[in-house]
Amino acid sequence: MTDTHPAIRVSEIFGPTIQGEGVLIGLPTVFVRTGGCDYRCSWCDSLHAVDRQFRHEWEMMSSDAVWQNVVALSGGRPLMVSLSGGNPAIQPLGALIKRGHDQGYRFALETQGSVVREWFAELDVLVVSPKPPSSEMRTDWATIEACFQAAQDKPQIVLKLVIFDETDYSFAKEAAARFPRLPVYLQPGNHTPPHPGNEHAPVDVDGIMKRMEWLVDSVTRDRWFEARVLPQLHVMLWGNKRGV
């Protein structure tokens, strides 16, 4: 690890499994989940990769070491690599993306849009997920716009919003109005996130599905035909289990 290729703080690397949400739902993917986040959302479902009290579980890895893990998991077959967190934009991922592209892999990153990186332009898919009012976090729309500018229209860019209630739904409509050229993906939030030490915590699937039904009714009522409503497929299949 050098100044040219600084270390990446990694929470976990796993897969292949399917992408559970958003524009790539169902696609076989290897996940690189980084450690650390500049947000503390009230309903965070990945606190093990966010809160510093779990930093003893994180590992500082070179981009080469991360890449060797990805290759081993994928069996050397190029597929999609999802860069998640926490907020993966905090980490120096440019060298990893270049290394993977040289071998035919593709990269998607999901971020709340609070940190801008030049290497966003090297991604294949950039998912920006502004956090709604229920998260108790504040969205800086100017910084989100700067993220899009950094991407230079090179990756596929989409908005993805988690919805818990009417206020969140109104926020999602505001986000879509600000960036009308971008596809919008909506998903019902998981109101039963696990404690980081209990990945087998039960999920209120019925409650989530009722929220999804309400969300579908809302977009059809409002004739918001541009929005796509999708579940968190991994929650439906595996609940709060990690590494899937």
N, C-alpha and C positions, 0 to 999 in steps of 0.2 A: 504494500500500500504506500503510495507516494502522493505528493501534492498534485501531480498530474492525474492520478487515479485514486482519489480519496476513498475511504472505507464507506460501505453502505451499512446502515443499522438495520438488521433483519430480525423480524419477529418469528416468521416461519416461512418455509418453502414447501409446497405440497402440490399433488396432482399426479397424473392428469385426472381432472374431474370436469364436470360441465360448469360453464359460467351460469350462475343462477339468476341473473337479473339484467335488465337493460337491453341495449341494442345487440349484444352478443349472446343473449340467453340461449342455453342449450349447446353452445359450442365447446368442444373439448379444449381444455385450457390447463396450463401450469400456472400456479399462483406464487408470486413473490410478494409476501406481505411484510412491509417495512415497519419499523418500530418508531413511535413518536408522532405527535400531532399537536398542532397549534390551536385546536378546538377541543372542547369538552362537552359534547352534545348530551343532553339530558337522557336520551334514549339509546346511547351508543351500544351497539351489539358486538363491538370488538375492543373492549377496554384492555384486553391483554396486549394489544398492539398500540395502545394510546397512552395509558397512564404510566408515569415513570416508576410507580411502585412495583411494576412488573419488568423493569429494565434488566433485572438479573436473568430473565428468560431470553433477552435479546442478544444477538451476536454481531459484533463488528466484522464484516466480511469484505474482502476485495471483490471487485466486479468479476474477476476470474473465478473466484471460489463460488460466487453465486451462479455464474454461468455453468460451471461444472455440475452443480446440483440440478439445474434446469435440464441439461443434456442427459444426465443420468435418469431423471424422472421420465423424460419424453422418449427415452430410448434412441436419441439422436434424430428423431423424426421431427421436422419443423412443424410447429403448431403455434397457437396463440399463447402469449405470455401476458398475464394480467399483473400489473403493478398496482398494489393496493396498500392499505394501511389500517389505521392511522392516516396520515397524509403523506403519500409517497413523494409528493413534490418537494418535501423537505430534503430528501436524500439525493446524492449525486448519481443519477442513473444514466447519464448520457453515454458513458463508455459501455455499459451493459447493453443498451439498446443497439449501439453500433456493432458490438460483437455478435449479437443475435441476428441482426439484419444480414451480416456477412455470411451467415449460414442458413438463411432463408426463413427465419422465425419472424413472427409479427408481434407487435407490442401494443397493448391497450393500458391506459392509465386512468384511474378515477380519482378526482380531487374535488374539494369544495371550492377551489378557485381563489384561495387566499394567498398563494405563493406562486410567483411567475418564474418560469424557467425557459431559457433559450432552447433547450433540447425538446420542448413540447413539439417543435416543428419536425422532429425525427420520429415521432410516434406514428403508428398506423391508425389508432383510435384514441381520441381524447374525450373522456366523459367528465363533464363538469356538473357537480351535484351541489347546487346552493342549498344551504341548510335552512329549513323553514322555521317559523317562529317557535314551534313546539320544541326545537332543539335548544332554545334559550341562547343561541349564538346570533351574532350580527353579521349580515352579509354586506360586503363592500362591492357594489356593482362596478365601480371603476377598476378594481383589481381583477374582477372576472373578465371585464372587457380587455384588460391588458394580457390576460392569459390567452384569449382568442387571437390577439394581435401577435403574440409570441409564436403561436402555432402556424401563422402565415397561411392558413387554409390548406396546409399540406396533409395533416391527418383528417380522417372523418371526425367531425366534432358534433357531439350531441349533448343535450341537457337531460339530466335524470333527477327527478324530485321524489322524495319520500313524503307521503301524505298521512297525517293522523287525524285531521279535523278540518272544519270549514275554513279556519284561518290559514292553515297550511295550503288548502286548495286555492284560496285567493292569492296567496303568495306565488304559487305555481303559475297561475294565470298572468301575474305581473311579470314573472321571469320570462315566460313565453312571449309576452308583448314586447319586452325589451330586446329580445333576440329572435325576431320572427322568422329568420331564415334557417334556424336550427331545428332539427327534429326533437320532439319532447317525449320523454318516457316517464310515466307516473307509476308509482307502486305504493301499495298500502304498507304502512310501517309495522314493524314487529314490536308490539307494546309489552312483550314478555322477554326482553333481552336477558341473557344469562349473567350471573356473576362470573368473572373470569376463571374462578376455580371450579365452576360447575357447568361443564359443557353439556351435561345431560339434563339441565333444567328444562322443565316442560314448557311447551309452546302452546299458546291459546290459538290453535289453528282456526277454530270456529270464529273467534273474534276477528282474526285477520281477514278471513274470507267474507265476513259481514262488512268489514270496512272496504274490501275490494268491490263488493257488490254495490255499496253506496257510491264508491268512486266511479264505477261504470255508469251508474244512474246519473251522476252529476255531469259527466262529460257529454252524455247523450242528451240530457235535458238542456244543456247550454249549447248544444250543437258544436261542441269543441272537437271537431272531427280530425283535427291535425294531431291531437294527443293520442299516444298509445298507452293503454293501461295493461300492465303485466304484474304477475306475482313475483315474490322472491322464491324462485323454484327450489333453491337449496333449503330454505326454511320448510317448505311443504314436504320435501323428501327426508331431510335429516334433522329438522328442528334446530337446536343451538349447537350441534356437534361441530367441533373444529376439524380442519384438515380435509374437508370434502367440498 
